[in-house]
Amino acid sequence: MNLKSMRLSRGLSQKELADMAGVQQATISKVEAGYDGVTLRVLRSLASALDVEVYDLLADDRATAERELVKAFRGLSADRQKGWLELAAALVQPGPQP
């Protein structure tokens, strides 16, 4: 879960985030330690306090990077998108066999 990295990137202590989300500091500690009994209500409260979506709390760093890449790709012109797609296709196709 990305909770700790999101909290730290905003310069928040566990207590500050707990107060913002309306939960106990111990809840923040448990969630950051990997407690898997967290409720959807708590996740929604945490996401709201951090101004993110619930799935952002659950996504790993790779998923976050992939979302950013897709967002950047969508911002390219159609010609640039085509070029990147052609490059990607060339990279995944096996080369000629000797």
C-alpha positions in Angstrom: 0.0 0.0 0.0 1.2 3.5 -0.8 -0.1 5.2 2.3 3.2 5.8 4.0 4.9 7.2 0.9 1.9 9.4 0.2 1.8 10.6 3.8 5.6 11.3 3.9 5.6 13.1 0.6 3.0 15.5 2.1 5.1 16.0 5.2 2.4 14.6 7.5 2.9 12.6 10.7 0.7 9.6 11.3 -1.2 11.6 13.9 -1.8 14.5 11.5 -3.1 12.2 8.8 -5.3 10.4 11.4 -6.8 13.7 12.5 -7.5 14.7 8.9 -9.1 11.3 8.1 -11.0 11.0 11.3 -9.4 7.8 12.4 -7.0 6.8 15.2 -3.2 7.1 14.8 -3.0 3.4 15.6 -5.1 2.7 12.5 -2.6 4.6 10.3 0.2 2.6 11.9 -1.5 -0.7 11.3 -2.3 0.1 7.7 1.2 1.2 7.0 2.5 -2.0 8.6 0.4 -4.1 6.2 -2.7 -4.8 8.3 -5.2 -6.4 5.9 -8.3 -5.9 8.0 -8.7 -2.3 7.0 -12.3 -1.4 6.0 -13.5 0.4 2.9 -14.7 3.2 5.1 -11.2 3.8 6.4 -9.7 3.6 3.0 -12.2 6.2 1.7 -11.4 8.4 4.6 -7.7 8.2 4.0 -8.1 8.7 0.3 -10.2 11.8 0.9 -7.8 13.2 3.4 -4.9 12.8 0.9 -7.1 14.0 -2.0 -6.5 10.8 -4.0 -8.6 7.9 -5.2 -8.9 4.7 -3.1 -7.1 2.8 -5.9 -4.1 5.1 -5.5 -3.7 3.9 -2.0 -3.7 0.3 -3.2 -1.6 0.6 -6.3 2.1 -0.3 -6.2 4.8 2.0 -7.6 4.7 0.2 -10.9 1.0 0.8 -11.3 1.5 4.5 -10.5 4.3 4.7 -13.1 2.2 3.0 -15.7 -0.7 5.4 -15.1 1.7 8.3 -15.6 3.1 6.8 -18.8 -0.4 6.3 -20.2 -1.3 9.9 -19.3 1.8 11.2 -21.0 1.2 9.0 -24.0 -2.4 10.4 -24.4 -1.0 13.9 -24.4 1.1 13.2 -27.5 0.0 14.0 -31.0 -1.4 11.2 -33.1 1.8 11.0 -35.1 4.0 10.8 -32.0 1.7 8.1 -30.6 2.0 6.1 -33.8 5.8 6.3 -33.6 5.9 5.1 -30.0 3.5 2.3 -30.8 5.7 1.2 -33.8 8.8 1.3 -31.6 7.1 -0.8 -28.9 5.9 -3.3 -31.4 9.4 -3.6 -32.8 10.8 -4.2 -29.3 8.5 -7.1 -28.5 8.8 -8.9 -31.9 11.4 -11.6 -32.0 14.3 -10.9 -34.2 15.4 -13.0 -37.2 16.7 -16.4 -36.3 20.2 -17.4 -37.5 
